[in-house]
Amino acid sequence: MKQSMRTYRWSDRELQIGQRTLIMGIVNVTPDSFSDGGCYRQVEAAVRHAHRLVADGADIIDIGGESTRPYGNNQPVTAQEEMDRVLPVLERLIREIGVPISLDTYKPATAEAALKMGVHMINDVWGLQQDVAMATVVAKYQVPLIVMHNQEQPGYQDLLKEVNQFLLKSIRIAEQAGIAKENIIIDPGIGFGKTRTDNIKLIRHLRLLEELDCPILLGTSRKAFIGTTLGGLPPAERVEGTAATVAIGIANGADIVRVHDVKEMVRVARMTDALIREELE
């Protein structure tokens, strides 16, 4: 059963989930991002890009300081290096933009430092299962938390059941630490430890995750399975393919879509919402 609408409020901003599809814009403050190759590694470039995404219609900005490309293709960084990358950007954006800011990290030390500064959400690509201390940090600040399914390599006996069980475990870890269920958002982890077929199957059956009674975030933007499906297109040419996954994902229950191409995906989301959410006379 689809969860009811939720509203998150901070001292100076608000976010309502369920009324329409929300757009999360991506800002990678890394030298090795798969999609933008370190274009926003410098503070000024990252800040300008975030402002541009908000102007294009982003409801949330998600800042990441470590590439999370699967299959060992990323370059792991220490918590200190991650903080050196993201904290100067967060400090600026917390002051300068009016939408909630999410930090993409699985490191408790980075999360704690950012939350002290006033970051509004945490996006943990390991769903609290890489370092359970993250749950304690998030519970201390009582902010919304995104928990994503992840594993190192593909290989499932029952894909849908195993993703569901992983996310249920993440929810239980969160609740046991004192995080309110209302603050938890789930993400099936498209592209993380999954084959092309796995990714397509998850998007087709996304609505099965509704039984976990949490808002659903879908992150398909420019991912490799889109390039493969479209004959080997590079990331920059996967906008139309991303649009298809966003539209179908929304139709299948996604509440938030995490994307690089905000202007284009805002239009896709609004049109899809009109088709599936709008009440007609």
ZAPA-675319 format. One line per field, with one value per residue (C-alpha): chain; residue number from 1; x, y, z. Coordinates in steps of 0.05 Angstrom, whole numbers, plus 5000, padded with zeros to 4 digits. Each point is the difference from the previous one (the first is absolute). Last residue first. Layout:
REM ZAPA-675319
vofi <- c(A, ...)
vexdren <- c(NUM, ...)
x <- c(X, ...)
y <- c(Y, ...)
z <- c(Z, ...)
This chain:
REM ZAPA-675319
vofi <- c(A, A, A, A, A, A, A, A, A, A, A, A, A, A, A, A, A, A, A, A, A, A, A, A, A, A, A, A, A, A, A, A, A, A, A, A, A, A, A, A, A, A, A, A, A, A, A, A, A, A, A, A, A, A, A, A, A, A, A, A, A, A, A, A, A, A, A, A, A, A, A, A, A, A, A, A, A, A, A, A, A, A, A, A, A, A, A, A, A, A, A, A, A, A, A, A, A, A, A, A, A, A, A, A, A, A, A, A, A, A, A, A, A, A, A, A, A, A, A, A, A, A, A, A, A, A, A, A, A, A, A, A, A, A, A, A, A, A, A, A, A, A, A, A, A, A, A, A, A, A, A, A, A, A, A, A, A, A, A, A, A, A, A, A, A, A, A, A, A, A, A, A, A, A, A, A, A, A, A, A, A, A, A, A, A, A, A, A, A, A, A, A, A, A, A, A, A, A, A, A, A, A, A, A, A, A, A, A, A, A, A, A, A, A, A, A, A, A, A, A, A, A, A, A, A, A, A, A, A, A, A, A, A, A, A, A, A, A, A, A, A, A, A, A, A, A, A, A, A, A, A, A, A, A, A, A, A, A, A, A, A, A, A, A, A, A, A, A, A, A, A, A, A, A, A, A, A, A, A, A, A)
vexdren <- c(281, 280, 279, 278, 277, 276, 275, 274, 273, 272, 271, 270, 269, 268, 267, 266, 265, 264, 263, 262, 261, 260, 259, 258, 257, 256, 255, 254, 253, 252, 251, 250, 249, 248, 247, 246, 245, 244, 243, 242, 241, 240, 239, 238, 237, 236, 235, 234, 233, 232, 231, 230, 229, 228, 227, 226, 225, 224, 223, 222, 221, 220, 219, 218, 217, 216, 215, 214, 213, 212, 211, 210, 209, 208, 207, 206, 205, 204, 203, 202, 201, 200, 199, 198, 197, 196, 195, 194, 193, 192, 191, 190, 189, 188, 187, 186, 185, 184, 183, 182, 181, 180, 179, 178, 177, 176, 175, 174, 173, 172, 171, 170, 169, 168, 167, 166, 165, 164, 163, 162, 161, 160, 159, 158, 157, 156, 155, 154, 153, 152, 151, 150, 149, 148, 147, 146, 145, 144, 143, 142, 141, 140, 139, 138, 137, 136, 135, 134, 133, 132, 131, 130, 129, 128, 127, 126, 125, 124, 123, 122, 121, 120, 119, 118, 117, 116, 115, 114, 113, 112, 111, 110, 109, 108, 107, 106, 105, 104, 103, 102, 101, 100, 99, 98, 97, 96, 95, 94, 93, 92, 91, 90, 89, 88, 87, 86, 85, 84, 83, 82, 81, 80, 79, 78, 77, 76, 75, 74, 73, 72, 71, 70, 69, 68, 67, 66, 65, 64, 63, 62, 61, 60, 59, 58, 57, 56, 55, 54, 53, 52, 51, 50, 49, 48, 47, 46, 45, 44, 43, 42, 41, 40, 39, 38, 37, 36, 35, 34, 33, 32, 31, 30, 29, 28, 27, 26, 25, 24, 23, 22, 21, 20, 19, 18, 17, 16, 15, 14, 13, 12, 11, 10, 9, 8, 7, 6, 5, 4, 3, 2, 1)
x <- c(4740, 5072, 5043, 5073, 5045, 5013, 5000, 5012, 5055, 5033, 4999, 5029, 5053, 5023, 5003, 5039, 5044, 5022, 5017, 5034, 5049, 5043, 4944, 4973, 4926, 4954, 4931, 5010, 4937, 4999, 4976, 5056, 5051, 4970, 5009, 5069, 5025, 4977, 5032, 5066, 5000, 4987, 5057, 5051, 5045, 5045, 5011, 5029, 4954, 5015, 4942, 4941, 4991, 5073, 4997, 4938, 5032, 5060, 4963, 4984, 4950, 4968, 4991, 4931, 4977, 4941, 4960, 4994, 4945, 5043, 4942, 5013, 5062, 4957, 4985, 5069, 4984, 5017, 5056, 5030, 4995, 5035, 5057, 5007, 5002, 5056, 5037, 5000, 5052, 4982, 4969, 4931, 5005, 4929, 4995, 4960, 4981, 4999, 4979, 4929, 5030, 5030, 5074, 5013, 5059, 4953, 4959, 5059, 5026, 4929, 4993, 5067, 4978, 4936, 5042, 5042, 4938, 4966, 5062, 5005, 4927, 5003, 5064, 4984, 5061, 5043, 5069, 5027, 5063, 5018, 4931, 4954, 4928, 4993, 4978, 4980, 4995, 4957, 5028, 4995, 5067, 5022, 4964, 5044, 5064, 4976, 4980, 5068, 5033, 4973, 5057, 4992, 4929, 4969, 4966, 5066, 4986, 4985, 4965, 4996, 4953, 4997, 5072, 5006, 5074, 4995, 4966, 5060, 5051, 4958, 4990, 5074, 5017, 4945, 5026, 4947, 4995, 4954, 4982, 4931, 4984, 4929, 4979, 5010, 5071, 5055, 5014, 4997, 5033, 5062, 5015, 4982, 5052, 5055, 4979, 5000, 5072, 5039, 4947, 5012, 5075, 4991, 4952, 5052, 4991, 4982, 5017, 4941, 5001, 4998, 4939, 4953, 5010, 4992, 5043, 5015, 4983, 4925, 4950, 4926, 4958, 4925, 4939, 5037, 4963, 5050, 5016, 5017, 5045, 5035, 5012, 5031, 5044, 5025, 5017, 5037, 5040, 5018, 5021, 5045, 4984, 4940, 5025, 5031, 4985, 4926, 4965, 5047, 5024, 5076, 5025, 4944, 4952, 4941, 4938, 4936, 4931, 4943, 4933, 4936, 4940, 4935, 4955, 5036, 5059, 4998, 5065, 5008, 5051, 5027, 4996, 4992, 4936, 4989, 4929, 4975, 4943, 4968, 5036, 4979, 4973)
y <- c(5314, 4975, 4990, 5007, 4945, 4954, 5041, 5068, 4970, 4972, 5069, 5033, 4946, 5005, 5075, 4999, 4947, 5047, 5058, 4955, 4962, 4967, 4961, 4971, 4985, 5006, 4969, 4938, 4957, 4962, 5058, 5041, 4946, 4995, 5074, 5003, 4939, 5030, 5067, 4965, 4971, 5068, 5030, 4945, 5038, 5032, 4931, 4967, 4960, 4927, 4977, 5030, 4943, 5003, 5075, 4992, 4942, 5046, 5053, 5069, 5013, 4938, 5021, 4984, 5024, 4965, 5028, 4949, 4949, 4937, 4971, 5054, 4962, 4957, 5064, 4998, 4938, 5026, 5043, 4941, 4954, 5051, 5006, 4925, 4990, 5051, 4964, 5022, 5012, 5074, 5023, 5016, 5003, 4983, 5066, 5008, 5063, 4999, 5060, 4975, 4937, 5042, 4989, 4975, 4953, 4940, 5036, 5011, 4929, 4975, 5043, 4976, 4927, 5014, 5030, 4936, 4956, 5038, 4997, 4925, 4987, 5038, 4967, 4928, 4955, 5060, 5013, 5068, 5026, 5046, 5008, 5058, 5018, 5073, 5033, 5073, 5035, 5060, 5037, 4982, 5031, 4948, 4945, 5016, 4991, 4936, 4970, 5017, 4959, 4940, 5006, 4966, 4977, 5068, 4996, 4993, 5059, 5044, 5065, 5046, 5059, 5073, 5024, 5049, 5007, 4949, 4953, 5007, 4983, 4941, 4973, 5003, 4963, 4949, 4980, 4973, 5066, 5037, 5064, 5028, 5075, 5024, 5058, 5074, 5010, 5047, 4987, 4924, 5003, 5035, 4956, 4939, 5016, 5012, 4935, 4956, 4991, 5007, 4956, 4944, 5006, 4995, 4941, 4964, 4989, 4939, 5006, 4973, 4945, 4945, 4967, 5059, 5075, 5033, 5061, 5035, 5072, 5000, 5057, 4987, 5063, 4994, 5029, 5012, 5045, 5027, 5059, 4949, 4963, 5065, 5019, 4931, 5009, 5068, 4970, 4942, 5045, 5047, 4943, 4965, 4927, 5018, 4977, 4937, 4953, 5017, 4933, 4947, 5045, 4996, 5068, 5007, 5054, 4967, 5043, 4962, 5030, 4966, 5011, 4988, 4965, 5032, 5002, 4940, 5032, 5070, 5036, 5062, 5055, 5049, 4967, 4931, 4964, 4933, 4986, 4931, 4979, 4933, 4935, 4958, 4931)
z <- c(4722, 5001, 5061, 4982, 5025, 4941, 4936, 5031, 5043, 4937, 4968, 5062, 5008, 4927, 5004, 5065, 4968, 4944, 5046, 5051, 4956, 5054, 5034, 5065, 4993, 5060, 5013, 4956, 4996, 4935, 4957, 5029, 4981, 4930, 4989, 5032, 4962, 4934, 5016, 5016, 4931, 4971, 5041, 4986, 4953, 5053, 5032, 4937, 4954, 4991, 4957, 5036, 5049, 5020, 5012, 5043, 5039, 5013, 5038, 4973, 5056, 5029, 5072, 5028, 5068, 5032, 5059, 5056, 5016, 4990, 4960, 4949, 4978, 4954, 4961, 4970, 4959, 4931, 5027, 5038, 4939, 4956, 5050, 5008, 4924, 4993, 5055, 5073, 5054, 5002, 4934, 5029, 5076, 5021, 5039, 5064, 5039, 5077, 5042, 5013, 5029, 5055, 5012, 5070, 4988, 4999, 4948, 4954, 5006, 4986, 4938, 4974, 5012, 4961, 4944, 4996, 5003, 4943, 4957, 5014, 4984, 4934, 4977, 5018, 4997, 4987, 4971, 4981, 5035, 5058, 5031, 5009, 5020, 5018, 5065, 4995, 5067, 5021, 5059, 5074, 5020, 5050, 4961, 4940, 5040, 5033, 4933, 4970, 5055, 4962, 4951, 4932, 5016, 5012, 4931, 4962, 4954, 5060, 4981, 5060, 5003, 5023, 5006, 5058, 5014, 5057, 4950, 4953, 5054, 5024, 4929, 4985, 5064, 4988, 4931, 4952, 4962, 4952, 5037, 4987, 4996, 5009, 4953, 5012, 4975, 5025, 5074, 5000, 4932, 5023, 5060, 4959, 4948, 5052, 5034, 4938, 4977, 5065, 5033, 4949, 5011, 5075, 4994, 4958, 4926, 4958, 4925, 4960, 4948, 5053, 4970, 5012, 4992, 5067, 4987, 5064, 5020, 4985, 5006, 4988, 4986, 5013, 4965, 4934, 4952, 4949, 5046, 5054, 4952, 4980, 5073, 5011, 4939, 5024, 5069, 4969, 4954, 5056, 5046, 4949, 4984, 4956, 4932, 5032, 4942, 4992, 4997, 5028, 5055, 5009, 5025, 5051, 5024, 4966, 5000, 4985, 4997, 5038, 4966, 5038, 4969, 5021, 5062, 5031, 5036, 5027, 5015, 5043, 5012, 5052, 5068, 4971, 4980, 4967, 4975, 4985, 4955, 5013, 4986, 4940, 5019)
